Amino acid sequence: MKSALIQLHVAVMLWGFTGVLGRLIKLDAPVLVWYRMLLTAILLALLISIAGMWHKISKKGILQLSGIGILMAIHWIAFYAAIQFSNASIALVCLSTASIFTSLLEPLINKSAYQPKELLLGLFALVGMYLIYRFQHLQSIGIILGIFAALLSSIFTIFNKRIAADYPVQTMLFYEMGSGFLIISLCLPFLLYFIPSMRLIPTQDALIPQIGQGLEAFLTNNNDWVWLLILALCCTVWAQSLALSALKKLNSFTITLSVNLEPVYGILLAILIFREDKELHHQFFLGMALICISVLLQIYFLIRDKKKGTLKS
């Protein structure tokens, strides 16, 4: 269980960096996600082929994984659109609502009893999120898109949990990324028709800044390919593999609530790189504290229940 928690929080730290990458990459959200899923599927296919770990999946399994992949694609599009309509901080912090969605939806989907403790912790995190964006004066469309992304995150986490034990992690992720890429590919002609200004080709500035320009020059580099590869390899292949491995041992609510740390990591990075702290108030830090406390309480209850032998998946 401890190793699963470590895997999960490494994954969450990597996901926190996606908000920064979403701001660095100069592509519209659908095209950004299209490249992310394509590159991830290619990298996974190479890794699985080299390791000789292709796993046969039934038609029903392919349909299940494809459905989850489509949900993930829409989730990411909404998330990156939220960044583009507001900023990385608000998009990340809206993901904190995923825990309350999970506590409400999981009993309905799995036909299980509601857990008052999970509802209270989810609401605790929700209060923290409210305090964070209440004083930011950002566009409401970014908040709406961020909360919609959180809802989808909750749904595909629940469904991933139901089938996580049935397939190898890399195989699951390959089919999910492949199906997401295909659905966006089918939709792109329509998007280009209605949004003709949408750019398909990533920027290709010099790969590495000149010696002596430093980290700031590297972060302002306009080579989208660099950021897309980091996004695919580190924040998707590695992070999703870690999260799916953890999902085999932890319940979906613990996964979702722990992901509440994603905005904390992401916002700290946004403050460091983009100086978004200029818009923040003391309520922001109070909200972050509430989110962290909700995660720590869930981990405490998880360990306590494990010791008592009452932990349920």
N, C-alpha and C positions, 0 to 999 in steps of 0.2 A: 504493500500500500504506500509506504514512504517513497519508493522509487517511482510509483505512478504519480504521486503528487509533485515530485521533482520534475518529471517529464512534462507534466501539465504546465508548471509555472515557467519552465524554459520556453515552451511553446507560446505561452501568453506574452512573454517578453519579446519574442520574435514578432508576434502579431502586433504588439504595440508600435513596432517600427513601421508597420504598413501605412499608418496615417502619415508619417513623414514622407514615405515613398510616394504616396498618393498625391502629395503636394509637389514633390520634385518632378514627377513624370508629367510631361506637357501633352497628355492625350485625354480626350473625353472619356468618361467613365466606361461606356460599353466597349470601346476599343481597348482601353487599358486592361479590362477584365478578359477580353478576347485573347490578348497576347499572354496574359498571366496564365490562363488555363491551357493555352497551346504549348507554351514553353514548359509548363509543369508536366503535362502529359508526355511530351517528348523526353524530358529528363527521367521520368518514372519508367517509361518504356525501355530506355537504355539501361537503367539500373536493374530492372527486373530481368531483362534479357541477359545481361552480364552474369547475374547471380543464378540464372536458370530457374526462376521462381514463379513462372507463369502458372496461374491457378485456374482450373476450369470452373466456370460459373454457369448456373442454370439460366434459362431465359427469364424466369421470375426474378432471380437475383440481379440480372442485368437491368431489368426494368426498375427494380427498387433503387439500385445505385444510380441509374440514370435520372430518376426523379429527384433524388437527393442532390445530384450534380446540378440540375436545373435550378433548384432552390438556392444552392450556393452561388450560382452565377448571378441570379437576381439580387441576392443579398449583397454581393460585392459591388454590383453596379449601383445599388442604392447607397452603399457606404461611401464609395468614391465620389458619387454625385453630391452627397452631403458635405464632403470636404470641399468640393468645388463651389458649392453654394454658400458655405459658411467658412469653416476652417477645420484643421485637423483636430483641434481640441474638442469642439462641439460634436463632431462626428463620432469620435472615440467615446466620449462620455455618454452619448445616447445609447451605446451598446449595453450600458449598465441595466437598462430596462429588460434585457433578455432574461434575467433571473426571475423577475415577476411573471413574465410570460410563461416561462417553464413551469413555475409552481402552479399556474392556472391551467396550462394545456396538457402537461404530462399525465395527470390523473384522468383527463378526458380521453386522451389517445390510448393510454395503456389500461384504462378502466380500473384504476386503483383509487384508494382513498386519498383525500387531500391531507397534507401534512401542515398543521398550523405553524409549526416551527419554521418550515421553509417559506411559507407565506409571509411570516413576520420578517425573516431575514431579507427576503426579496423586497419587501416594502422599505426596510431599512436602507438597502442599497438605492432604492428609487428616490428616497428623500435626499440622499447624498447627491444623486445625479441632478435633482431639481435645484439644489442649492448651487451647484456648479454653473448651470446654464441660465439660471434665473437672472443673474446680474451681468450677463455678457452682451445683451442687446444685439443679438445676431438675428439673421433672417430666419423666419419661421419655417421656410421650406427646407432649410438644412436640417432643422430639428425633426421635422416630419419624416424626411428621408432616413435620418439616423435611427429613429424609433422603428420605422418599417424594416430597416436592416436588422435591428435587434430581434424583432418578431420572427423574421425568417431564420435567423441564427438559432433561436430557441427551437423552432420546428425541426430543422434538419439535424440538430444535436440529438433530439429525442429519437428521431428515426434512425440516425447513425448508431445510437446506443442499442437499439433493438436488433441490429444485424452485425454489430462489431465483432462478435465472437465467431461468426460464420466464415469470415474470409480473412486472408492476410491483409495487413494494413496497406501495403503498397498497391496491391491489386484493387482494393476498395477505392483508393484515391485516384488510381489511373482511370477507372471507369467513371468516377464522378467528374474528374477534370475533363475527360474526353467528351462526355455528354454535355457538359456546360459549354465547352468550346463549340460543339456542333449546333446547339440551340442559338447561340449568339451569331454564329455564321449564317444561319437561316434568317435571322432578324436583321442583319447588317444592311442588306440591300434596301429594306424599307426605311431603316434609320437614316441611311445616306440620302434617300429620296426626300425625306421630310426635313433632314438637317444637312443640307449640302455642304455646309462649312466644316463638317466633321472630318478630321484628318486621320488617315489610316497609317501613314508612314511615321515611325518614331524619329525624333531629332537625332542627328548623328554628328555632333560637335566632336572636337578632339577628345579621345578616350581618357587621357590623363593630363591634368593641368601641368603647365611648365613648372620645373623644379623651383621651389622657393615661394610659390603662390600659397601653399598651405591648405589646411582643411577647409576653410571658407570657400576657396576657389573650387575645391573638389565638389563641395555640396551645391555650389551654384552652377556646376557643369551641366550643360543641356544635352548630354548624350543619354537619351531615354533608354537605349539598349542596356547600359550599365545598370540602371535602376531596375529595369524589367527582369534582368537575369538574377539580381539579388532578391527581388520580390519572389520570383519563381523558385529559386533554389533554397534560399534560407527561410523565407517567410511562408512558403507553401509546402514544398516537398518535405523539408526537415520539420517544420512546425506542425503540419497536419499529421505527419507520421507519428510524432511524439504524442499529439493529442488523441489520436485514434488508439494508440497503444494504451494510454491512460484510461480511455473510455471503456476498455475491456475490464478494468478493475474498479472504476469509480462510477457513481451514479451520475446521470445526466444533469441533475440539479447542481451537484458539486462542480462539475465541469463548467456549467454556465455561470454559476456564481463566481468561480475563480477567474473567469474571463473578465469579470468586473475590474480586475487589476490592469487589463489591457489599456483602458483610457488613462490610468495613472502613469504607466510607463510611457505611453504615447504622448501624453501632454507634457511630461517632463522633457522628453526629447524635443517636442515642438517649442517649448520654452527655450531650451538650450540652443536650438538651431535657428528658429524663426522669430524668437523674442516675442512669443504670443503672450507672455506674462504682462505686457503693457496693458492688456484688456482685463486682467484678472483682479478680483477683490478678495477680501479675507474670507468671504463666504465660499469662495472656490476651494480654499484649502480645508475648510470645515467639511465640505462635501466629499473631498478626496479622503479625508479621515474616516468618514462614515462608511464609504465604500470599502476601505481597507479593513475596518472593524468587522463588517459583515462577512468578508472572506475569512478572516481569522476565526470568527465564531463558528463558521461552517466547518472549517478544518478541525477546530477543537471538538465539535460535536461528532464529526466523522471518526476521529481517533478514539473518543470516549465510547462510542457505540461499537467500534471494532473490538475494544478491550472487553466490552460486555457481551460480545457475540451477537449483537442485535443489528449489525449493519446489513442493510438491504440494497440490492442493486436496482 
